[in-house]
C-alpha cells in the first residue's frame, strides 16, 4: 500500500504539497532502487539484499513526497518512475533488515546508506561513472558539481575535473548539479540529464551498446594446473577481436578476425587466486568492455600408490604403480632413498623390476608438481628374507681305513659354488659347472667337524651343512 501526499494531475507528475524540508536528496537511495529493479521481474522481498521497515517517506524530483507502506508499494513506486517524475531522496532515519537476519538496523544518513551499498556489493554511482566516463560519455562543459563539503564548483575542462575528482578522494560519490549536460557516443551529441534517474538511464544505454562478453573454463591438467578457457558469447562474430588477460597482463588476441580458436590454454605456475578477463572494443563501445572471473587454483597432491610381487625362489621383485592421473604425471622410484629410475607420463611403463638384497628395504615413489610444490610420496617397507640353498652331503668310508669320500647333494648344485671345511679350515673349493662335488680326505684319529659352506646373492650371510666325524 502507498499513500500520496499530493494529488495526481496527469500520468507522470504530481502536484506537491508544501515541502516540509524533511526529505534529503540521496544518490544512495537512487542506487538502491536501481539495483532492486536490476532484473526483468522484481525479486521477492526476501530475495533482496535487505528490506525496509515500513513505512518510509520518499521524495520526487517534483518536490512531492510519498509514504510507502509495503514492499509491493515500493515496487509500484519504482515501476511508475519516468523521465519527468522519479525518486530523488528520502526522509532519514530509516530502518532496514538484512537478508537472512531478523536484526533491525537504523540508517540515519547518506553515509550509512552508502555503507549498505557496500555490504550488498551494489555498484555505486561512482562505480558506473568510472566505468563509462570518457568512453561512452563525457561532460559538455561547463558543469557544476558539489564537493565533499556541499559547496558548488563550476568545472570547465577535463583537466579541471580530474583535479577536482582526485581532490575529493576515492570515497567521493559524484554529486551533480542538475540539469547536467553530457556528450554521448558514438556521435557525442549533447544530452541533458535532469536527475540521477536519468543518469542511470544513460548508464543502461552505455551497457546495452557494449557486447555481453563471457567465457567458461575447465581444469584440464590437475597436476600442472592447466586450464582451458572458452569464449562463448552471442556477439562473438560481431566483436571480431578481443583480448585475454591474466591478472592484468595481456596474454593474447583472439576472435574470428584473428583466426582465433576462442580458447586460452593456461598452465598456472603455482596455486593461488587469479583473475582472468576478456576485453573488447567495438565502434559502438569505444570505451571497451570486459568480463572477468576469479579462478581459485587449488593445491592438489596426487594420491600415489604401487603394489609389488616377488618372483618365487628369488629376490626379484616387480613393483607396479597405479593411481589416478598416472598418464599425466612423472615420478621417480627410490629404494632406500636412492633414485633408481624416472617413470610415469605418456612414455612410462609404471613398472620397476629390481633384485633386493636381504634386509629391511624402503621402496618409494615420489613426485613434485606445480600443484604440489612440497611433493608427494608413497612408500612401503619390505622385509626381504634371505633365500639360502639347502646344503647337504653324504660320507662314505673306504674300507677299514681312515679315508673318507664326501659327496655334496642339493638343489641347483651346478649354479652354486661352495667350500669344504674341516674344523673351520677351508680345504677345497667346489661346486658350480667346474666342480665335481666330491671331497676326499684321509684323517688321523680324532674328532672332526666337516662342513660345506656357501654365500650367494640371495644368501649374503652364508649357510652351511656340517657333520661330526670321530676317527678311532
Secondary structure as a PSIPRED ss2 file (coil, helix, strand):
# PSIPRED VFORMAT (PSIPRED V4.0)

   1 X C   1.000  0.000  0.000
   2 X E   0.000  0.000  1.000
   3 X E   0.000  0.000  1.000
   4 X E   0.000  0.000  1.000
   5 X C   1.000  0.000  0.000
   6 X C   1.000  0.000  0.000
   7 X E   0.000  0.000  1.000
   8 X E   0.000  0.000  1.000
   9 X E   0.000  0.000  1.000
  10 X E   0.000  0.000  1.000
  11 X C   1.000  0.000  0.000
  12 X C   1.000  0.000  0.000
  13 X E   0.000  0.000  1.000
  14 X E   0.000  0.000  1.000
  15 X E   0.000  0.000  1.000
  16 X C   1.000  0.000  0.000
  17 X C   1.000  0.000  0.000
  18 X C   1.000  0.000  0.000
  19 X C   1.000  0.000  0.000
  20 X C   1.000  0.000  0.000
  21 X C   1.000  0.000  0.000
  22 X C   1.000  0.000  0.000
  23 X C   1.000  0.000  0.000
  24 X E   0.000  0.000  1.000
  25 X E   0.000  0.000  1.000
  26 X C   1.000  0.000  0.000
  27 X H   0.000  1.000  0.000
  28 X H   0.000  1.000  0.000
  29 X H   0.000  1.000  0.000
  30 X H   0.000  1.000  0.000
  31 X H   0.000  1.000  0.000
  32 X H   0.000  1.000  0.000
  33 X H   0.000  1.000  0.000
  34 X H   0.000  1.000  0.000
  35 X H   0.000  1.000  0.000
  36 X H   0.000  1.000  0.000
  37 X C   1.000  0.000  0.000
  38 X C   1.000  0.000  0.000
  39 X C   1.000  0.000  0.000
  40 X C   1.000  0.000  0.000
  41 X C   1.000  0.000  0.000
  42 X C   1.000  0.000  0.000
  43 X C   1.000  0.000  0.000
  44 X C   1.000  0.000  0.000
  45 X H   0.000  1.000  0.000
  46 X H   0.000  1.000  0.000
  47 X H   0.000  1.000  0.000
  48 X C   1.000  0.000  0.000
  49 X C   1.000  0.000  0.000
  50 X E   0.000  0.000  1.000
  51 X E   0.000  0.000  1.000
  52 X E   0.000  0.000  1.000
  53 X C   1.000  0.000  0.000
  54 X C   1.000  0.000  0.000
  55 X C   1.000  0.000  0.000
  56 X E   0.000  0.000  1.000
  57 X E   0.000  0.000  1.000
  58 X E   0.000  0.000  1.000
  59 X E   0.000  0.000  1.000
  60 X E   0.000  0.000  1.000
  61 X C   1.000  0.000  0.000
  62 X C   1.000  0.000  0.000
  63 X C   1.000  0.000  0.000
  64 X C   1.000  0.000  0.000
  65 X E   0.000  0.000  1.000
  66 X E   0.000  0.000  1.000
  67 X E   0.000  0.000  1.000
  68 X E   0.000  0.000  1.000
  69 X C   1.000  0.000  0.000
  70 X C   1.000  0.000  0.000
  71 X H   0.000  1.000  0.000
  72 X H   0.000  1.000  0.000
  73 X H   0.000  1.000  0.000
  74 X H   0.000  1.000  0.000
  75 X H   0.000  1.000  0.000
  76 X H   0.000  1.000  0.000
  77 X H   0.000  1.000  0.000
  78 X H   0.000  1.000  0.000
  79 X H   0.000  1.000  0.000
  80 X C   1.000  0.000  0.000
  81 X C   1.000  0.000  0.000
  82 X E   0.000  0.000  1.000
  83 X C   1.000  0.000  0.000
  84 X C   1.000  0.000  0.000
  85 X E   0.000  0.000  1.000
  86 X C   1.000  0.000  0.000
  87 X E   0.000  0.000  1.000
  88 X E   0.000  0.000  1.000
  89 X E   0.000  0.000  1.000
  90 X E   0.000  0.000  1.000
  91 X C   1.000  0.000  0.000
  92 X C   1.000  0.000  0.000
  93 X C   1.000  0.000  0.000
  94 X E   0.000  0.000  1.000
  95 X E   0.000  0.000  1.000
  96 X E   0.000  0.000  1.000
  97 X E   0.000  0.000  1.000
  98 X E   0.000  0.000  1.000
  99 X C   1.000  0.000  0.000
 100 X C   1.000  0.000  0.000
 101 X C   1.000  0.000  0.000
 102 X C   1.000  0.000  0.000
 103 X C   1.000  0.000  0.000
 104 X E   0.000  0.000  1.000
 105 X E   0.000  0.000  1.000
 106 X E   0.000  0.000  1.000
 107 X E   0.000  0.000  1.000
 108 X C   1.000  0.000  0.000
 109 X C   1.000  0.000  0.000
 110 X H   0.000  1.000  0.000
 111 X H   0.000  1.000  0.000
 112 X H   0.000  1.000  0.000
 113 X H   0.000  1.000  0.000
 114 X H   0.000  1.000  0.000
 115 X H   0.000  1.000  0.000
 116 X H   0.000  1.000  0.000
 117 X H   0.000  1.000  0.000
 118 X H   0.000  1.000  0.000
 119 X H   0.000  1.000  0.000
 120 X H   0.000  1.000  0.000
 121 X C   1.000  0.000  0.000
 122 X C   1.000  0.000  0.000
 123 X C   1.000  0.000  0.000
 124 X C   1.000  0.000  0.000
 125 X H   0.000  1.000  0.000
 126 X H   0.000  1.000  0.000
 127 X H   0.000  1.000  0.000
 128 X H   0.000  1.000  0.000
 129 X H   0.000  1.000  0.000
 130 X H   0.000  1.000  0.000
 131 X H   0.000  1.000  0.000
 132 X H   0.000  1.000  0.000
 133 X E   0.000  0.000  1.000
 134 X C   1.000  0.000  0.000
 135 X C   1.000  0.000  0.000
 136 X C   1.000  0.000  0.000
 137 X E   0.000  0.000  1.000
 138 X E   0.000  0.000  1.000
 139 X E   0.000  0.000  1.000
 140 X C   1.000  0.000  0.000
 141 X C   1.000  0.000  0.000
 142 X C   1.000  0.000  0.000
 143 X E   0.000  0.000  1.000
 144 X E   0.000  0.000  1.000
 145 X E   0.000  0.000  1.000
 146 X E   0.000  0.000  1.000
 147 X C   1.000  0.000  0.000
 148 X C   1.000  0.000  0.000
 149 X C   1.000  0.000  0.000
 150 X C   1.000  0.000  0.000
 151 X C   1.000  0.000  0.000
 152 X E   0.000  0.000  1.000
 153 X E   0.000  0.000  1.000
 154 X E   0.000  0.000  1.000
 155 X E   0.000  0.000  1.000
 156 X C   1.000  0.000  0.000
 157 X C   1.000  0.000  0.000
 158 X H   0.000  1.000  0.000
 159 X H   0.000  1.000  0.000
 160 X H   0.000  1.000  0.000
 161 X H   0.000  1.000  0.000
 162 X H   0.000  1.000  0.000
 163 X H   0.000  1.000  0.000
 164 X H   0.000  1.000  0.000
 165 X H   0.000  1.000  0.000
 166 X H   0.000  1.000  0.000
 167 X H   0.000  1.000  0.000
 168 X H   0.000  1.000  0.000
 169 X C   1.000  0.000  0.000
 170 X C   1.000  0.000  0.000
 171 X C   1.000  0.000  0.000
 172 X C   1.000  0.000  0.000
 173 X C   1.000  0.000  0.000
 174 X C   1.000  0.000  0.000
 175 X C   1.000  0.000  0.000
 176 X E   0.000  0.000  1.000
 177 X C   1.000  0.000  0.000
 178 X C   1.000  0.000  0.000
 179 X C   1.000  0.000  0.000
 180 X E   0.000  0.000  1.000
 181 X E   0.000  0.000  1.000
 182 X E   0.000  0.000  1.000
 183 X E   0.000  0.000  1.000
 184 X E   0.000  0.000  1.000
 185 X C   1.000  0.000  0.000
 186 X C   1.000  0.000  0.000
 187 X C   1.000  0.000  0.000
 188 X C   1.000  0.000  0.000
 189 X E   0.000  0.000  1.000
 190 X E   0.000  0.000  1.000
 191 X E   0.000  0.000  1.000
 192 X E   0.000  0.000  1.000
 193 X E   0.000  0.000  1.000
 194 X C   1.000  0.000  0.000
 195 X C   1.000  0.000  0.000
 196 X H   0.000  1.000  0.000
 197 X H   0.000  1.000  0.000
 198 X H   0.000  1.000  0.000
 199 X H   0.000  1.000  0.000
 200 X H   0.000  1.000  0.000
 201 X H   0.000  1.000  0.000
 202 X H   0.000  1.000  0.000
 203 X H   0.000  1.000  0.000
 204 X H   0.000  1.000  0.000
 205 X H   0.000  1.000  0.000
 206 X H   0.000  1.000  0.000
 207 X H   0.000  1.000  0.000
 208 X H   0.000  1.000  0.000
 209 X H   0.000  1.000  0.000
 210 X C   1.000  0.000  0.000
 211 X C   1.000  0.000  0.000
 212 X C   1.000  0.000  0.000
 213 X C   1.000  0.000  0.000
 214 X C   1.000  0.000  0.000
 215 X E   0.000  0.000  1.000
 216 X E   0.000  0.000  1.000
 217 X E   0.000  0.000  1.000
 218 X E   0.000  0.000  1.000
 219 X E   0.000  0.000  1.000
 220 X E   0.000  0.000  1.000
 221 X E   0.000  0.000  1.000
 222 X C   1.000  0.000  0.000
 223 X C   1.000  0.000  0.000
 224 X C   1.000  0.000  0.000
 225 X C   1.000  0.000  0.000
 226 X E   0.000  0.000  1.000
 227 X E   0.000  0.000  1.000
 228 X E   0.000  0.000  1.000
 229 X E   0.000  0.000  1.000
 230 X E   0.000  0.000  1.000
 231 X E   0.000  0.000  1.000
 232 X C   1.000  0.000  0.000
 233 X C   1.000  0.000  0.000
 234 X C   1.000  0.000  0.000
 235 X C   1.000  0.000  0.000
 236 X H   0.000  1.000  0.000
 237 X H   0.000  1.000  0.000
 238 X H   0.000  1.000  0.000
 239 X H   0.000  1.000  0.000
 240 X C   1.000  0.000  0.000
 241 X C   1.000  0.000  0.000
 242 X E   0.000  0.000  1.000
 243 X E   0.000  0.000  1.000
 244 X E   0.000  0.000  1.000
 245 X E   0.000  0.000  1.000
 246 X E   0.000  0.000  1.000
 247 X C   1.000  0.000  0.000
 248 X C   1.000  0.000  0.000
 249 X E   0.000  0.000  1.000
 250 X E   0.000  0.000  1.000
 251 X E   0.000  0.000  1.000
 252 X E   0.000  0.000  1.000
 253 X E   0.000  0.000  1.000
 254 X E   0.000  0.000  1.000
 255 X C   1.000  0.000  0.000
 256 X H   0.000  1.000  0.000
 257 X H   0.000  1.000  0.000
 258 X H   0.000  1.000  0.000
 259 X C   1.000  0.000  0.000
 260 X C   1.000  0.000  0.000
 261 X C   1.000  0.000  0.000
 262 X C   1.000  0.000  0.000
 263 X E   0.000  0.000  1.000
 264 X E   0.000  0.000  1.000
 265 X E   0.000  0.000  1.000
 266 X E   0.000  0.000  1.000
 267 X E   0.000  0.000  1.000
 268 X C   1.000  0.000  0.000
 269 X C   1.000  0.000  0.000
 270 X C   1.000  0.000  0.000
 271 X C   1.000  0.000  0.000
 272 X E   0.000  0.000  1.000
 273 X E   0.000  0.000  1.000
 274 X E   0.000  0.000  1.000
 275 X E   0.000  0.000  1.000
 276 X E   0.000  0.000  1.000
 277 X E   0.000  0.000  1.000
 278 X E   0.000  0.000  1.000
 279 X E   0.000  0.000  1.000
 280 X E   0.000  0.000  1.000
 281 X E   0.000  0.000  1.000
 282 X E   0.000  0.000  1.000
 283 X C   1.000  0.000  0.000
 284 X C   1.000  0.000  0.000
 285 X E   0.000  0.000  1.000
 286 X E   0.000  0.000  1.000
 287 X E   0.000  0.000  1.000
 288 X E   0.000  0.000  1.000
 289 X E   0.000  0.000  1.000
 290 X E   0.000  0.000  1.000
 291 X E   0.000  0.000  1.000
 292 X E   0.000  0.000  1.000
 293 X E   0.000  0.000  1.000
 294 X E   0.000  0.000  1.000
 295 X E   0.000  0.000  1.000
 296 X E   0.000  0.000  1.000
 297 X E   0.000  0.000  1.000
 298 X C   1.000  0.000  0.000
 299 X C   1.000  0.000  0.000
 300 X C   1.000  0.000  0.000
 301 X C   1.000  0.000  0.000
 302 X C   1.000  0.000  0.000
 303 X C   1.000  0.000  0.000
 304 X C   1.000  0.000  0.000
 305 X C   1.000  0.000  0.000
 306 X E   0.000  0.000  1.000
 307 X E   0.000  0.000  1.000
 308 X E   0.000  0.000  1.000
 309 X E   0.000  0.000  1.000
 310 X E   0.000  0.000  1.000
 311 X C   1.000  0.000  0.000
 312 X C   1.000  0.000  0.000
 313 X C   1.000  0.000  0.000
 314 X C   1.000  0.000  0.000
 315 X C   1.000  0.000  0.000
 316 X E   0.000  0.000  1.000
 317 X E   0.000  0.000  1.000
 318 X E   0.000  0.000  1.000
 319 X E   0.000  0.000  1.000
 320 X E   0.000  0.000  1.000
 321 X E   0.000  0.000  1.000
 322 X C   1.000  0.000  0.000
 323 X C   1.000  0.000  0.000
 324 X C   1.000  0.000  0.000
 325 X C   1.000  0.000  0.000
 326 X H   0.000  1.000  0.000
 327 X H   0.000  1.000  0.000
 328 X H   0.000  1.000  0.000
 329 X C   1.000  0.000  0.000
 330 X E   0.000  0.000  1.000
 331 X E   0.000  0.000  1.000
 332 X E   0.000  0.000  1.000
 333 X E   0.000  0.000  1.000
 334 X E   0.000  0.000  1.000
 335 X E   0.000  0.000  1.000
 336 X C   1.000  0.000  0.000
 337 X C   1.000  0.000  0.000
 338 X E   0.000  0.000  1.000
 339 X E   0.000  0.000  1.000
 340 X E   0.000  0.000  1.000
 341 X E   0.000  0.000  1.000
 342 X E   0.000  0.000  1.000
 343 X E   0.000  0.000  1.000
 344 X E   0.000  0.000  1.000
 345 X C   1.000  0.000  0.000
 346 X C   1.000  0.000  0.000
 347 X C   1.000  0.000  0.000
 348 X C   1.000  0.000  0.000
 349 X C   1.000  0.000  0.000
 350 X C   1.000  0.000  0.000
 351 X E   0.000  0.000  1.000
 352 X E   0.000  0.000  1.000
 353 X E   0.000  0.000  1.000
 354 X E   0.000  0.000  1.000
 355 X E   0.000  0.000  1.000
 356 X C   1.000  0.000  0.000
 357 X C   1.000  0.000  0.000
 358 X C   1.000  0.000  0.000
 359 X E   0.000  0.000  1.000
 360 X E   0.000  0.000  1.000
 361 X E   0.000  0.000  1.000
 362 X E   0.000  0.000  1.000
 363 X E   0.000  0.000  1.000
 364 X E   0.000  0.000  1.000
 365 X E   0.000  0.000  1.000
 366 X E   0.000  0.000  1.000
 367 X E   0.000  0.000  1.000
 368 X E   0.000  0.000  1.000
 369 X E   0.000  0.000  1.000
 370 X C   1.000  0.000  0.000
 371 X C   1.000  0.000  0.000
 372 X E   0.000  0.000  1.000
 373 X E   0.000  0.000  1.000
 374 X E   0.000  0.000  1.000
 375 X E   0.000  0.000  1.000
 376 X E   0.000  0.000  1.000
 377 X E   0.000  0.000  1.000
 378 X E   0.000  0.000  1.000
 379 X E   0.000  0.000  1.000
 380 X E   0.000  0.000  1.000
 381 X E   0.000  0.000  1.000
 382 X E   0.000  0.000  1.000
 383 X E   0.000  0.000  1.000
 384 X E   0.000  0.000  1.000
 385 X C   1.000  0.000  0.000
 386 X C   1.000  0.000  0.000
 387 X C   1.000  0.000  0.000
 388 X C   1.000  0.000  0.000
 389 X C   1.000  0.000  0.000
 390 X C   1.000  0.000  0.000
 391 X C   1.000  0.000  0.000
 392 X C   1.000  0.000  0.000
 393 X E   0.000  0.000  1.000
 394 X E   0.000  0.000  1.000
 395 X E   0.000  0.000  1.000
 396 X E   0.000  0.000  1.000
 397 X E   0.000  0.000  1.000
 398 X C   1.000  0.000  0.000
 399 X C   1.000  0.000  0.000
 400 X C   1.000  0.000  0.000
 401 X C   1.000  0.000  0.000
 402 X C   1.000  0.000  0.000
 403 X E   0.000  0.000  1.000
 404 X E   0.000  0.000  1.000
 405 X E   0.000  0.000  1.000
 406 X E   0.000  0.000  1.000
 407 X E   0.000  0.000  1.000
 408 X E   0.000  0.000  1.000
 409 X C   1.000  0.000  0.000
 410 X C   1.000  0.000  0.000
 411 X C   1.000  0.000  0.000
 412 X C   1.000  0.000  0.000
 413 X H   0.000  1.000  0.000
 414 X H   0.000  1.000  0.000
 415 X H   0.000  1.000  0.000
 416 X C   1.000  0.000  0.000
 417 X E   0.000  0.000  1.000
 418 X E   0.000  0.000  1.000
 419 X E   0.000  0.000  1.000
 420 X E   0.000  0.000  1.000
 421 X E   0.000  0.000  1.000
 422 X E   0.000  0.000  1.000
 423 X C   1.000  0.000  0.000
 424 X C   1.000  0.000  0.000
 425 X E   0.000  0.000  1.000
 426 X E   0.000  0.000  1.000
 427 X E   0.000  0.000  1.000
 428 X E   0.000  0.000  1.000
 429 X E   0.000  0.000  1.000
 430 X E   0.000  0.000  1.000
 431 X E   0.000  0.000  1.000
 432 X C   1.000  0.000  0.000
 433 X C   1.000  0.000  0.000
 434 X C   1.000  0.000  0.000
 435 X C   1.000  0.000  0.000
 436 X C   1.000  0.000  0.000
 437 X C   1.000  0.000  0.000
 438 X E   0.000  0.000  1.000
 439 X E   0.000  0.000  1.000
 440 X E   0.000  0.000  1.000
 441 X E   0.000  0.000  1.000
 442 X E   0.000  0.000  1.000
 443 X C   1.000  0.000  0.000
 444 X C   1.000  0.000  0.000
 445 X C   1.000  0.000  0.000
 446 X E   0.000  0.000  1.000
 447 X E   0.000  0.000  1.000
 448 X E   0.000  0.000  1.000
 449 X E   0.000  0.000  1.000
 450 X E   0.000  0.000  1.000
 451 X E   0.000  0.000  1.000
 452 X E   0.000  0.000  1.000
 453 X E   0.000  0.000  1.000
 454 X E   0.000  0.000  1.000
 455 X E   0.000  0.000  1.000
 456 X E   0.000  0.000  1.000
 457 X C   1.000  0.000  0.000
 458 X C   1.000  0.000  0.000
 459 X E   0.000  0.000  1.000
 460 X E   0.000  0.000  1.000
 461 X E   0.000  0.000  1.000
 462 X E   0.000  0.000  1.000
 463 X E   0.000  0.000  1.000
 464 X E   0.000  0.000  1.000
 465 X E   0.000  0.000  1.000
 466 X E   0.000  0.000  1.000
 467 X E   0.000  0.000  1.000
 468 X E   0.000  0.000  1.000
 469 X E   0.000  0.000  1.000
 470 X E   0.000  0.000  1.000
 471 X E   0.000  0.000  1.000
 472 X C   1.000  0.000  0.000
